[in-house]
């Protein structure tokens, strides 16, 4: 027989698993709506959060092979009006991939607007103390996910 605390730990873990699955499905639905695939959307999200990067950096972050695979993604995104290739100002031999926030990407942002409003409204329901606890949990959980992902990619 599990204690009430053990049941709560299991329930929270399961809810987080469900959240991860639903996030993947949400991104897949959003990608399909935009005529993209999930890898394309993940690349756009990285460029949005991290800023311009080289094809090699993008390949590393997303887990693609350098060369053909990442080039195909960049080609699709460039053709769709989501990104552009720009010569690096410091080293003209390097090309950086830059997110174009207007146009096609703005359409994706429209999809995220309602999600963001609903999610923010939920967060605002919590007290300051509860927010501090939730933020601590989220940061630590994200670090575990990041660390485990790195360990899987680089055994």
CORNORLIN-V605630 format. One record per helix or strand. SS is the DSSP state (~ for helix, > for strand). FROM is the first residue (numbers start at 1). LEN is the number of residues. If there is no record, write none. Layout:
# CORNORLIN-V605630
SS/FROM/LEN, SS/FROM/LEN
This chain:
# CORNORLIN-V605630
~/4/30, ~/38/13, >/53/2, ~/55/8, ~/68/12, >/83/5, >/95/5, ~/104/21, ~/128/26
